Amino acid sequence: MLDTAPYHVDIAGNTDGICHWLLTVDGVRIRIGHWPVVAAKGTILIFPGRTEYVEKYGRTALDFGKRGYACVALDWRGQGIADRLLENRAVGHVDAFEDYQLDVKAMLAHVKSLNLPEPYHLLGHSMGGCIGLRSLYEGLPVKSTVFTSPMWGIKMSAALRPIAWGLSSVSKPLGFSGLLAPGQQAETYVLRATADENTLTSDASSFDLLQRQLKTHPDLALGGPSLHWLNESLREMRLLSQRPSPDLPCVTFLGTQEEIVDSARVYQRMDQWPHGKLVVLENARHEVLMEIPAIRNGVLDGAADLFNAQTPEMA
């Protein structure tokens, strides 16, 4: 019997969501949500970014539902209302970056148990783009993939990069890797930033929604990453950068005002992706699916076009 989990319909912008608890093979409890669609053309596996949670994708699932697709999203271990991994629950943490693949396996098994329609497609945002790329190499059974602002590199100055590597590396043997990475804070960025100056979206109504979600349900909030998470992510991104791009239809969306991930890494990856396309969005910030309607709808339509092209009766 499935173990029902909370779904905060008051902040999701979508009344059709259903959430369950899942236990991964290493004993971590994560939360997964799905949005069914009658006679769906397929199912989109949404891999959220760092600090994110199921309800953030309620509007996205609603809009993909109108385009004929069911959606699934999850709270990764260490964020949302999944199990937090440190005593200080405000710190974003993971023991090993490959542990996220255990969450992916639990998600996929759940999707199959629900008999959600195939084909499956991947939508990976930010950190979810890093996890998603690894999942493709691990054999994730999707027909195509869309990435939005994927974390294939973290934006930082040339002077800071060796410090980030050095400090995060020595923090492990010296026993302080659970501390916040330099420059990070325990309070979540969304509640510290303003609508005008935030690096996430230029759309004031979308930023207001993000703030309202966390003010209404503060347990969803997450602060900065630990030094351990930083080191694990740097190592994972370096490993992934050494592998060729998968031979899978792919579209990646990236804003010209990106300030969180390393845009150069995205360009490099997509330059050598067979059947891949990079769409650069003028004046868009990190959250392209929470941007002004013209940008947001363009991303939704572009993603749906790619997914439709992999469905024989739609192509």
PAZAPA-4460 file (N, C-alpha, C; in steps of 0.05 Angstrom, whole numbers, plus 32768, in hexadecimal, padded with zeros to 4 digits):
% residues 315
    n_x    n_y    n_z   ca_x   ca_y   ca_z    c_x    c_y    c_z   seq   type   mol
   8011   7FE8   8000   8000   8000   8000   8011   8019   8000     1      M     A
   800B   802D   7FEF   801A   8045   7FED   8017   8056   8006     2      L     A
   802C   8062   800F   802C   8073   8027   8028   8090   801E     3      D     A
   8011   809B   8024   800A   80B6   801B   801B   80CB   8029     4      T     A
   8024   80DF   801B   8034   80F5   8026   8025   810F   8021     5      A     A
   802B   8124   8030   801E   813D   802D   8023   8149   8011     6      P     A
   800E   8155   8006   8010   8165   7FEE   8003   8180   7FF4     7      Y     A
   8013   8196   7FF4   8009   81B0   7FFC   7FFB   81BE   7FE5     8      H     A
   7FE2   81B7   7FE1   7FD3   81C1   7FCB   7FCF   81DF   7FCC     9      V     A
   7FD1   81EA   7FE4   7FCD   8207   7FE7   7FE3   8218   7FDA    10      D     A
   7FFA   820C   7FD5   8011   821B   7FC9   8019   8210   7FAE    11      I     A
   800D   81FA   7FA5   8017   81EC   7F8E   800D   81F7   7F73    12      A     A
   7FF6   8205   7F74   7FEB   820E   7F5B   7FE0   81F8   7F4A    13      G     A
   7FDB   81E1   7F56   7FD2   81CA   7F47   7FC4   81B7   7F5A    14      N     A
   7FAA   81B3   7F57   7F9B   81A3   7F6A   7F9D   8185   7F66    15      T     A
   7FAA   817D   7F51   7FA9   8161   7F49   7FC0   8150   7F53    16      D     A
   7FD2   815C   7F63   7FEA   814D   7F6C   7FE4   8139   7F82    17      G     A
   7FF3   8123   7F81   7FF1   810E   7F95   800E   8107   7F9E    18      I     A
   8012   8106   7FB8   802D   8101   7FC2   802E   80E7   7FD3    19      C     A
   8045   80DA   7FD1   804A   80C2   7FE1   8066   80C3   7FED    20      H     A
   806A   80B5   8003   8084   80B0   800E   8090   8098   8001    21      W     A
   80AA   8099   7FFB   80B9   8082   7FF1   80D1   807E   8003    22      L     A
   80DA   8065   8007   80F2   805F   8016   8106   8054   8002    23      L     A
   811D   8061   8000   8132   8058   7FEE   8140   8040   7FF9    24      T     A
   8150   8033   7FE9   815D   801A   7FF2   8171   801E   8009    25      V     A
   817A   8037   800D   818C   803C   8023   817D   8049   803B    26      D     A
   8162   8047   803A   8152   804E   8052   814B   806B   8055    27      G     A
   814E   807B   8040   8147   8098   8041   812A   809B   8037    28      V     A
   811A   80AB   8046   80FF   80B0   803D   80FE   80C9   802C    29      R     A
   80F3   80C6   8014   80F0   80DC   8002   80D2   80DF   7FFB    30      I     A
   80CB   80F6   7FF0   80AF   80FB   7FE8   80AE   80FD   7FCA    31      R     A
   8099   80F1   7FBF   8095   80F3   7FA2   8079   80FB   7F9C    32      I     A
   8075   810D   7F89   805B   8116   7F81   8056   8110   7F64    33      G     A
   803D   810B   7F5D   8036   8107   7F40   801C   8115   7F3A    34      H     A
   801A   811D   7F21   8002   812B   7F17   7FF8   811B   7EFF    35      W     A
   7FE4   810A   7F02   7FDA   80F9   7EEC   7FCA   810A   7ED8    36      P     A
   7FC9   8100   7EBF   7FBB   810D   7EA9   7FAC   80F7   7E9A    37      V     A
   7F93   80FC   7E95   7F82   80E9   7E86   7F8E   80E6   7E69    38      V     A
   7F92   80CD   7E61   7F9C   80C7   7E46   7FB6   80D6   7E40    39      A     A
   7FC8   80D6   7E53   7FE2   80E4   7E50   7FF2   80D7   7E3A    40      A     A
   8002   80E8   7E2D   8014   80DF   7E17   802E   80D4   7E22    41      K     A
   8033   80D7   7E3C   804B   80CE   7E48   804E   80DB   7E63    42      G     A
   8065   80D6   7E70   8069   80E0   7E8B   8084   80EE   7E8C    43      T     A
   8084   8106   7E98   809C   8116   7E9C   80A7   8111   7EB8    44      I     A
   80C0   8108   7EB9   80CD   8104   7ED3   80DC   811E   7ED9    45      L     A
   80D2   812E   7EEC   80DE   8147   7EF3   80F2   8143   7F09    46      I     A
   810B   814B   7F03   8121   814B   7F17   8126   8167   7F20    47      F     A
   811C   816E   7F38   811F   818A   7F42   813C   8191   7F48    48      P     A
   813F   81AB   7F4D   8159   81B6   7F55   815E   81B5   7F72    49      G     A
   8175   81BE   7F7B   817B   81BF   7F97   8169   81D3   7FA5    50      R     A
   8160   81CC   7FBD   814D   81DC   7FCE   8130   81D8   7FC6    51      T     A
   812A   81CA   7FB0   810F   81CA   7FA6   80FE   81B3   7FB2    52      E     A
   80E4   81B3   7FAA   80D0   81A1   7FB6   80BA   819D   7FA2    53      Y     A
   80AA   8189   7FA7   8095   8180   7F94   8083   8197   7F8C    54      V     A
   8079   81A7   7F9F   8065   81BB   7F99   806F   81D1   7F86    55      E     A
   8089   81D5   7F85   8093   81EA   7F74   808D   81E3   7F56    56      K     A
   8089   81CA   7F50   8083   81C2   7F35   8066   81BD   7F2F    57      Y     A
   8054   81C6   7F41   8037   81C3   7F3D   802E   81D2   7F24    58      G     A
   8037   81EB   7F21   802F   81FA   7F09   803A   81ED   7EEF    59      R     A
   8053   81E5   7EF1   805F   81D8   7EDA   8050   81BF   7ED2    60      T     A
   8049   81AF   7EE6   803A   8196   7EE0   801F   819D   7ED4    61      A     A
   8012   81B2   7EDE   7FF8   81BA   7ED3   7FFB   81C2   7EB6    62      L     A
   800F   81D0   7EAF   8013   81D9   7E93   801B   81C2   7E81    63      D     A
   802B   81AF   7E8B   8031   8198   7E7B   8019   8186   7E78    64      F     A
   8008   8185   7E8D   7FEF   8176   7E8B   7FDD   8180   7E75    65      G     A
   7FDD   819A   7E71   7FCD   81A6   7E5B   7FD9   819E   7E40    66      K     A
   7FF2   8197   7E40   8000   818F   7E28   8000   8170   7E25    67      R     A
   7FF2   8163   7E38   7FEE   8146   7E35   8001   8134   7E44    68      G     A
   8010   813F   7E57   8024   812E   7E65   801F   812D   7E83    69      Y     A
   8020   8115   7E8E   8021   8111   7EAB   803D   8119   7EB5    70      A     A
   803F   8121   7ECF   8059   8129   7EDA   805D   811C   7EF5    71      C     A
   8077   8119   7EFC   8080   810E   7F15   8097   8120   7F1F    72      V     A
   8097   8126   7F39   80AE   8135   7F44   80B3   812A   7F60    73      A     A
   80CA   8131   7F6C   80D1   8126   7F86   80DF   813B   7F97    74      L     A
   80DF   8136   7FB1   80F1   8143   7FC3   810A   8132   7FC6    75      D     A
   8120   813B   7FBC   8139   812C   7FBF   8140   8129   7FDD    76      W     A
   814E   8115   7FE3   8159   8112   7FFE   8167   812C   8007    77      R     A
   8162   8134   801F   816F   814C   8029   8161   8166   8023    78      G     A
   8149   8165   8017   813B   817E   8011   811D   8179   8010    79      Q     A
   810D   818F   800E   80F0   818C   8010   80E9   8180   802B    80      G     A
   80D6   816E   802A   80CF   8160   8043   80D8   8143   8042    81      I     A
   80EB   813D   8030   80F9   8123   8031   810B   8124   804A    82      A     A
   8117   810D   8051   8129   810C   8067   8140   8120   8063    83      D     A
   8145   8131   8077   815D   8142   8077   8174   8132   8083    84      R     A
   818C   8137   807A   81A2   8125   8080   81B5   812F   8095    85      L     A
   81B0   8148   809E   81C1   8153   80B4   81AE   815C   80CB    86      L     A
   81BA   815E   80E2   81AA   8168   80F9   81A0   8184   80F4    87      E     A
   81B1   8194   80E7   81A8   81AF   80DF   819A   81AC   80C4    88      N     A
   817F   81AB   80C4   8170   81A6   80AC   8170   81BD   8098    89      R     A
   817B   81D4   80A0   817D   81EA   808D   8194   81E7   8079    90      A     A
   81A6   81D5   807F   81BE   81D2   806D   81B8   81BC   8059    91      V     A
   81BC   81C3   803F   81B9   81B0   8029   81D0   819C   8029    92      G     A
   81CA   8182   8029   81DF   816E   802C   81D8   8154   801E    93      H     A
   81ED   8147   8015   81EA   812B   800B   8204   811D   8012    94      V     A
   8202   8103   801A   821A   80F5   8021   822C   80F0   8009    95      D     A
   8220   80E8   7FF3   822E   80E4   7FDA   821C   80EB   7FC3    96      A     A
   8226   80F8   7FAE   8214   8102   7F99   8206   80EB   7F8B    97      F     A
   8213   80D4   7F8A   8206   80BD   7F7C   81EE   80B2   7F8C    98      E     A
   81EC   80BB   7FA6   81D4   80B2   7FB5   81BA   80BD   7FA9    99      D     A
   81BC   80D3   7F9B   81A3   80DD   7F8E   8198   80C8   7F7A   100      Y     A
   81AA   80B7   7F6F   81A1   80A3   7F5C   818F   808E   7F6A   101      Q     A
   8192   808B   7F84   8181   8079   7F93   8165   8085   7F95   102      L     A
   8163   809F   7F96   8149   80AD   7F95   813C   80A9   7F7A   103      D     A
   814D   80AB   7F65   8143   80A8   7F4A   8137   808B   7F46   104      V     A
   8145   8077   7F51   813C   805C   7F4E   8121   8058   7F5C   105      K     A
   811F   8064   7F74   8106   8062   7F83   80EF   8070   7F74   106      A     A
   80F6   8087   7F68   80E2   8096   7F58   80D8   8085   7F40   107      M     A
   80EB   8079   7F32   80E4   806A   7F1A   80D3   8052   7F21   108      L     A
   80DA   8044   7F37   80CA   802D   7F3F   80AD   8036   7F46   109      A     A
   80AB   804D   7F53   8091   8058   7F5A   8080   805F   7F42   110      H     A
   808D   806B   7F2E   807F   8072   7F15   8074   8059   7F08   111      V     A
   8084   8044   7F07   807B   802B   7EFB   8065   801F   7F0B   112      K     A
   8066   8021   7F26   8051   8015   7F36   8036   8023   7F32   113      S     A
   8038   803D   7F2B   801F   804D   7F27   8015   8049   7F0A   114      L     A
   8024   803A   7EFA   801C   8036   7EDE   8019   8051   7ECF   115      N     A
   802A   8064   7ED6   8029   807D   7EC7   8033   8078   7EAA   116      L     A
   8027   8086   7E97   802B   807E   7E7B   8048   8083   7E71   117      P     A
   8051   8071   7E60   806A   8075   7E51   8063   8081   7E37   118      E     A
   8076   808D   7E29   8092   808F   7E30   8098   80A3   7E46   119      P     A
   80AF   809F   7E53   80B8   80B2   7E68   80CA   80C6   7E5B   120      Y     A
   80CA   80DF   7E66   80DC   80F4   7E5D   80E7   8101   7E76   121      H     A
   80FF   810B   7E74   810D   8118   7E8B   810C   8136   7E89   122      L     A
   8106   8143   7E9F   8109   8160   7EA1   811A   8165   7EBA   123      L     A
   8133   816E   7EB5   8146   8172   7ECB   814D   818F   7ECE   124      G     A
   8148   819B   7EE6   814E   81B7   7EEB   8165   81BA   7EFE   125      H     A
   8178   81CA   7EF7   818F   81D2   7F08   819D   81B9   7F13   126      S     A
   819D   81B4   7F2E   81A9   819C   7F38   819D   8183   7F2D   127      M     A
   8182   8185   7F27   8175   816E   7F1A   8180   8168   7EFF   128      G     A
   818C   817C   7EF2   8199   8177   7ED8   81B3   8168   7EDB   129      G     A
   81C1   816C   7EF1   81D9   815D   7EF7   81D2   8140   7EFE   130      C     A
   81BE   813D   7F10   81B5   8122   7F17   81AA   8114   7EFF   131      I     A
   819B   8123   7EEE   818E   8117   7ED7   81A3   810D   7EC3   132      G     A
   81B8   811C   7EBF   81CD   8114   7EAC   81D9   80FA   7EB5   133      L     A
   81DF   80F8   7ECF   81E9   80DF   7EDA   81D5   80C8   7ED5   134      R     A
   81BC   80CE   7ED9   81A7   80B9   7ED6   81A6   80AF   7EBA   135      S     A
   81AA   80C1   7EA6   81AB   80B8   7E8A   81C1   80A4   7E85   136      L     A
   81D8   80A9   7E91   81EF   8096   7E8E   81E8   807C   7E9D   137      Y     A
   81D8   807D   7EB1   81D0   8065   7EC1   81B9   8056   7EB4   138      E     A
   81AF   8060   7E9D   819A   8051   7E8F   817E   805A   7E95   139      G     A
   8179   8072   7E9E   815E   807C   7EA3   814D   8078   7E89   140      L     A
   8137   806A   7E8B   8128   8063   7E73   8116   8079   7E68   141      P     A
   8122   808F   7E5E   8113   80A5   7E53   8119   80A7   7E35   142      V     A
   8105   80B2   7E27   8108   80B5   7E0A   8115   80CF   7E02   143      K     A
   8113   80E3   7E14   8120   80FD   7E0E   8123   810C   7E28   144      S     A
   8132   8122   7E27   8138   8131   7E3F   8139   814F   7E3A   145      T     A
   812E   815E   7E4D   8130   817B   7E4D   813E   8183   7E66   146      V     A
   8152   8195   7E63   8160   81A0   7E7A   815A   81BE   7E7B   147      F     A
   8156   81C9   7E93   8153   81E6   7E97   8169   81EE   7EAA   148      T     A
   817A   8201   7EA1   8190   820B   7EB2   819E   81F5   7EC0   149      S     A
   81A8   81E0   7EB2   81B3   81C9   7EC0   81CD   81CF   7ECE   150      P     A
   81D1   81C3   7EE5   81E9   81C7   7EF6   81FE   81B3   7EEC   151      M     A
   820B   81BA   7ED6   8222   81AB   7ECD   823C   81B9   7ED5   152      W     A
   8239   81CF   7EE2   824E   81DF   7EEE   8242   81F4   7EFF   153      G     A
   8250   81FD   7F14   8245   8211   7F26   8254   822B   7F1F   154      I     A
   8245   8241   7F1C   8251   825A   7F16   8260   8265   7F2E   155      K     A
   827A   826A   7F2A   828B   8276   7F3F   82A3   8282   7F31   156      M     A
   82B0   8295   7F3F   82C7   82A2   7F33   82DE   828F   7F31   157      S     A
   82F1   8296   7F1F   8309   8285   7F1C   8319   8284   7F36   158      A     A
   8319   829A   7F45   8328   829B   7F5E   831B   828A   7F73   159      A     A
   8301   8288   7F73   82F2   8279   7F88   82F3   825B   7F83   160      L     A
   82F5   8253   7F6A   82F2   8236   7F63   8307   8225   7F72   161      R     A
   8321   822B   7F72   8334   821A   7F80   832F   821A   7F9E   162      P     A
   8325   8230   7FA9   831E   8231   7FC5   8307   821F   7FCC   163      I     A
   82F3   821F   7FBA   82DB   820E   7FBE   82E4   81F0   7FBE   164      A     A
   82F5   81E9   7FAA   82FE   81CE   7FA9   830F   81C7   7FC2   165      W     A
   8322   81D8   7FC9   8334   81D2   7FDF   8326   81D0   7FFA   166      G     A
   8316   81E4   8000   8309   81E5   801A   82F5   81CE   801D   167      L     A
   82E5   81C9   8008   82D1   81B4   8009   82DE   8199   800B   168      S     A
   82F5   8195   7FFF   8303   817C   8000   830F   8176   801B   169      S     A
   831C   818A   8027   8328   8185   8042   8313   8184   8058   170      V     A
   82FB   818F   8053   82E6   818E   8067   82DE   8172   806F   171      S     A
   82E0   8160   805C   82D8   8144   8061   82EA   8136   8076   172      K     A
   8304   8134   8070   8315   8127   8084   8318   8136   809E   173      P     A
   8314   8150   809E   8317   8160   80B6   82FD   8163   80C5   174      L     A
   82E7   8158   80BB   82CF   8155   80CA   82BD   816D   80CC   175      G     A
   82BF   8180   80B9   82AD   8197   80BA   829D   819A   809F   176      F     A
   829A   8184   8091   828D   8185   8077   826F   818A   8079   177      S     A
   8263   8188   8091   8247   818D   8094   8240   81AA   8098   178      G     A
   8255   81BB   8099   8250   81D8   809C   8248   81E4   8081   179      L     A
   823A   81FB   8083   8233   8209   806A   824B   8211   805A   180      L     A
   8249   820F   8040   825F   8218   802E   8262   8236   8032   181      A     A
   827A   8241   802D   827F   825D   8030   826C   826E   8020   182      P     A
   8262   8284   802D   8250   8296   801F   8233   828D   8020   183      G     A
   822D   8275   802A   8212   826B   802B   8205   8271   8046   184      Q     A
   81EB   8271   8047   81DC   8277   805F   81C7   8262   8064   185      Q     A
   81C0   825F   807E   81AB   824B   8086   8190   8254   807C   186      A     A
   818A   826D   807A   8170   8276   8070   816F   8272   8052   187      E     A
   8159   8268   8049   8156   8262   802C   8158   827C   801C   188      T     A
   8165   827A   8004   816A   8291   7FF3   8150   829F   7FEC   189      Y     A
   813B   8290   7FE6   8122   829B   7FDD   8117   82B0   7FF0   190      V     A
   811A   82AB   800A   810F   82BD   801F   8123   82D3   8026   191      L     A
   813B   82D2   801B   814E   82E8   8020   814F   82FB   8009   192      R     A
   8148   82F2   7FF1   814A   8303   7FD9   8131   8313   7FD5   193      A     A
   8133   8327   7FC3   811C   8337   7FBB   8114   8330   7F9F   194      T     A
   80FB   8338   7F98   80F1   8332   7F7D   8102   8340   7F68   195      A     A
   810D   8357   7F6D   811C   8366   7F5A   8138   835B   7F56   196      D     A
   8144   8352   7F6C   8161   834C   7F6B   8167   832E   7F6A   197      E     A
   8152   831D   7F6D   8158   8300   7F6E   8163   82F6   7F54   198      N     A
   8172   82E0   7F56   817E   82D4   7F3E   816E   82BD   7F32   199      T     A
   8155   82B9   7F3C   8145   82A3   7F33   8133   82A9   7F1C   200      L     A
   8123   82BF   7F1F   810F   82C5   7F0A   810A   82E3   7F09   201      T     A
   8105   82ED   7EF1   80FE   8309   7EEE   80E0   830E   7EF0   202      S     A
   80D1   82F8   7EF4   80B4   82F9   7EF7   80AC   82FD   7F14   203      D     A
   80A2   8315   7F1B   809C   831B   7F37   8087   8308   7F43   204      A     A
   8073   8301   7F33   805E   82EF   7F3D   8069   82D3   7F43   205      S     A
   807B   82CA   7F33   8087   82AF   7F38   8098   82B0   7F51   206      S     A
   80A7   82C6   7F55   80B8   82C8   7F6C   80A7   82CA   7F85   207      F     A
   8091   82D9   7F83   807E   82DB   7F9A   8073   82BF   7FA1   208      D     A
   806D   82AF   7F8D   8064   8293   7F92   8079   8283   7FA1   209      L     A
   8092   8285   7F99   80A7   8276   7FA7   80A9   827F   7FC4   210      L     A
   80A7   8299   7FC9   80A8   82A3   7FE5   8090   8299   7FF5   211      Q     A
   8079   829A   7FE8   8060   8292   7FF6   8061   8275   7FFD   212      R     A
   806B   8264   7FEB   806D   8248   7FF0   807D   8242   8009   213      Q     A
   8094   8250   800C   80A5   824B   8023   809C   8258   803D   214      L     A
   808F   826F   803A   8083   827B   8052   806C   826B   805D   215      K     A
   805C   825F   804B   8045   824F   8053   804D   8234   805E   216      T     A
   8062   8228   8052   806B   820E   805B   808A   820F   805F   217      H     A
   8093   821A   8075   80AF   821E   8079   80C0   8205   807B   218      P     A
   80B3   81EE   8080   80C2   81D4   8080   80CD   81CE   8065   219      D     A
   80C3   81DA   8050   80CD   81D5   8035   80E8   81E4   8030   220      L     A
   80EE   81F8   8040   8104   820A   803A   811F   81FC   8040   221      A     A
   8133   8204   8031   814E   81F9   8034   8162   8210   802F   222      L     A
   8177   8211   8040   818B   8225   803E   81A1   821C   802B   223      G     A
   81B9   8227   802F   81D0   8222   801E   81DA   8205   8021   224      G     A
   81EC   81FD   800E   81F7   81E2   800F   820E   81DF   8023   225      P     A
   8212   81C7   802C   8229   81C1   803D   8243   81C0   802C   226      S     A
   825A   81C2   8039   8273   81BE   802B   8275   81A2   801F   227      L     A
   8269   818F   802C   8268   8174   8022   8259   8172   8008   228      H     A
   8241   817E   8008   8231   817F   7FEF   8240   818D   7FD9   229      W     A
   824E   81A3   7FDF   825D   81B1   7FCB   8272   81A0   7FBF   230      L     A
   8281   8192   7FD0   8297   8181   7FC6   828C   816A   7FB5   231      N     A
   8276   815D   7FBF   826A   8148   7FB0   8260   8151   7F94   232      E     A
   8254   8169   7F94   824A   8173   7F7A   8260   817A   7F67   233      S     A
   8276   8186   7F71   828C   818C   7F60   8299   8173   7F54   234      L     A
   829B   815F   7F64   82A6   8145   7F5A   8294   8139   7F45   235      R     A
   827A   8139   7F4A   8267   812D   7F37   8267   813C   7F1D   236      E     A
   8267   8157   7F1E   8267   8166   7F05   8281   8162   7EF5   237      M     A
   8298   815F   7F03   82B1   815A   7EF5   82B0   813E   7EE7   238      R     A
   82A5   812A   7EF5   82A3   8110   7EEA   8291   8110   7ED1   239      L     A
   827A   811D   7ED3   8267   811E   7EBD   8273   812D   7EA5   240      L     A
   8283   8141   7EAA   828F   8151   7E94   82A2   8141   7E83   241      S     A
   82AB   812A   7E8E   82BE   811A   7E7F   82B1   8105   7E6E   242      Q     A
   8296   8104   7E6E   8287   80F0   7E5F   8279   80FD   7E47   243      R     A
   8277   80EF   7E31   8269   80FA   7E1A   824B   80FC   7E1F   244      P     A
   823E   810E   7E11   8221   8112   7E15   8212   80FA   7E0B   245      S     A
   81FD   80F2   7E18   81ED   80DB   7E0F   81E0   80E0   7DF4   246      P     A
   81DC   80CA   7DE6   81CF   80CC   7DCB   81B1   80CA   7DCF   247      D     A
   81A6   80E0   7DD8   8189   80E1   7DDF   817F   80FD   7DD8   248      L     A
   8167   80FF   7DCC   815D   811A   7DC6   815B   812C   7DDE   249      P     A
   8166   8144   7DDC   8169   8155   7DF3   8166   8172   7DEB   250      C     A
   8157   8182   7DFB   8157   819F   7DF9   815D   81AB   7E14   251      V     A
   8170   81BE   7E14   8177   81CB   7E2D   8171   81E9   7E2A   252      T     A
   8165   81F4   7E3F   815D   8210   7E40   816F   821E   7E55   253      F     A
   817A   8235   7E4C   818C   8244   7E5D   8188   8262   7E5A   254      L     A
   8185   8270   7E70   8181   828D   7E6E   819A   829D   7E6B   255      G     A
   8198   82B4   7E5F   81B0   82C5   7E5B   81B7   82D3   7E76   256      T     A
   81A5   82D3   7E89   81AC   82DF   7EA3   81B0   82C9   7EB9   257      Q     A
   81BA   82B3   7EB0   81C0   829D   7EC3   81D7   82A5   7ED6   258      E     A
   81D2   82A2   7EF0   81E6   82AA   7F04   81EC   8293   7F18   259      E     A
   81E2   827B   7F14   81E5   8266   7F27   81F6   824F   7F1C   260      I     A
   81EF   8245   7F04   81FF   8230   7EF8   8213   823D   7EE4   261      V     A
   8227   822D   7EDD   823C   8236   7ECB   8232   8232   7EAE   262      D     A
   822B   8249   7EA1   8220   8248   7E86   8234   823C   7E72   263      S     A
   824E   8241   7E76   8262   8237   7E64   8261   8218   7E63   264      A     A
   825D   820C   7E7A   825B   81EE   7E7A   8243   81E4   7E6B   265      R     A
   822D   81F3   7E6C   8215   81EC   7E5D   821A   81EE   7E3F   266      V     A
   8227   8203   7E36   822E   8207   7E1A   8240   81F0   7E11   267      Y     A
   8254   81E9   7E21   8267   81D4   7E19   8259   81B9   7E16   268      Q     A
   8247   81B3   7E29   8239   819A   7E28   8227   8198   7E10   269      R     A
   8218   81AD   7E0B   8204   81AC   7DF5   8211   81AE   7DDA   270      M     A
   8229   81BA   7DD8   8238   81BB   7DBF   823E   819F   7DB5   271      D     A
   8240   818B   7DC7   8248   8170   7DBE   8233   815B   7DC6   272      Q     A
   8219   8165   7DC7   8203   8152   7DCD   81F6   814A   7DB3   273      W     A
   81F9   8130   7DAA   81EA   8128   7D92   81CC   812A   7D96   274      P     A
   81BF   8134   7D82   81A2   8139   7D84   819B   814C   7D9B   275      H     A
   81AD   815E   7DA1   81A8   8171   7DB7   81A6   818D   7DAC   276      G     A
   8197   819E   7DBB   8193   81B9   7DB3   8193   81CB   7DCC   277      K     A
   81A2   81E1   7DCA   81A3   81F5   7DE0   8192   820D   7DD8   278      L     A
   817F   8214   7DE9   816E   822B   7DE4   8175   8241   7DF9   279      V     A
   8180   8257   7DEF   8188   826D   7E01   8171   8281   7E03   280      V     A
   8169   8287   7E1B   8152   8298   7E20   815A   82B3   7E29   281      L     A
   8155   82C7   7E19   815D   82E2   7E1F   814F   82EC   7E38   282      E     A
   815F   82F8   7E4A   8155   8305   7E63   8149   82F1   7E77   283      N     A
   814C   82D7   7E73   8142   82C4   7E86   8158   82BF   7E9C   284      A     A
   814E   82BB   7EB4   8160   82B4   7ECA   815F   8296   7ECE   285      R     A
   8166   828C   7EE6   816B   8270   7EEB   8152   825F   7EE8   286      H     A
   813B   8269   7EF2   8122   8259   7EF3   8112   825F   7ED9   287      E     A
   811A   8253   7EC3   810D   8259   7EAA   80F0   8250   7EA9   288      V     A
   80E9   823C   7EBA   80CD   8234   7EBB   80BD   8244   7ECF   289      L     A
   80C9   8258   7EDA   80BB   826B   7EEC   80C0   8288   7EE2   290      M     A
   80C7   828A   7EC9   80CC   82A5   7EBD   80B2   82B2   7EB4   291      E     A
   80B5   82C9   7EA8   809D   82D7   7E9D   808F   82C4   7E89   292      I     A
   8075   82C8   7E85   8065   82B5   7E75   8071   82AF   7E59   293      P     A
   807B   82C3   7E4C   8085   82BF   7E31   809C   82AB   7E31   294      A     A
   80AE   82AE   7E44   80C5   829B   7E46   80BC   8280   7E4F   295      I     A
   80AC   8280   7E64   80A3   8267   7E70   8093   8256   7E5C   296      R     A
   8081   8262   7E4E   8071   8253   7E3B   8082   8249   7E24   297      N     A
   8097   8258   7E1C   80A9   824F   7E08   80B8   8236   7E10   298      G     A
   80C0   8235   7E29   80CD   821D   7E34   80BA   8205   7E34   299      V     A
   80A2   8209   7E3E   808E   81F4   7E40   8088   81E9   7E24   300      L     A
   8084   81FB   7E11   807E   81F2   7DF5   8095   81E4   7DE9   301      D     A
   80AD   81EE   7DED   80C5   81E1   7DE2   80C9   81C6   7DED   302      G     A
   80C5   81C3   7E07   80C8   81A8   7E14   80B3   8195   7E09   303      A     A
   809A   819E   7E07   8084   818D   7DFD   8089   8185   7DE0   304      A     A
   8094   8197   7DD0   809B   8190   7DB5   80AF   8179   7DB3   305      D     A
   80C3   817B   7DC5   80D7   8165   7DC5   80CA   814B   7DCE   306      L     A
   80BA   814C   7DE3   80AD   8133   7DED   809A   8128   7DD7   307      F     A
   808B   8139   7DCA   8078   8130   7DB6   8087   8122   7D9F   308      N     A
   809E   812C   7D98   80AE   8121   7D82   80B7   8105   7D87   309      A     A
   80B7   80FC   7DA1   80BF   80E1   7DA7   80A8   80CE   7DA9   310      Q     A
   808F   80D8   7DA5   8077   80C8   7DA6   806F   80C2   7D89   311      T     A
   806F   80A9   7D80   806B   80A3   7D63   8052   80B0   7D57   312      P     A
   803C   80B0   7D66   8024   80BB   7D5B   8023   80D9   7D5A   313      E     A
   8036   80E6   7D69   8038   8103   7D6A   804D   810E   7D57   314      M     A
   8061   80FE   7D51   8078   8108   7D41   806F   810E   7D24   315      A     A
***
